[in-house]
Amino acid sequence: ITVITCLGVDETEVLADFSCYPNPTDGIVTIQFRQDISEAVSIRILNVEGKIVLQEELQNFNGKYSKQFDMTQLESGVYVIEVVAGAIIQTHRIVVQ
């Protein structure tokens, strides 16, 4: 008898190759990641107070994601880019000059 224990999904299969650039930025930022499992994904940009200032929702997303977000209308400062897929949350801080 062979017993194989599976404790869960490897995080790299859910959100991989997550990057945000350039950092610091003058307003246009590119967000990229790869999603190997078809799942709903939320991309949020939050200010230092935790308020969502930009957001995109993807339903049943699977594959490579790359999009430029226009942050030129936002005040200079530090923002958090948050990508949520299922129970996995990845974050990056970005500085808008």
Disulfide bonds with the S-S distance in Angstrom:
none
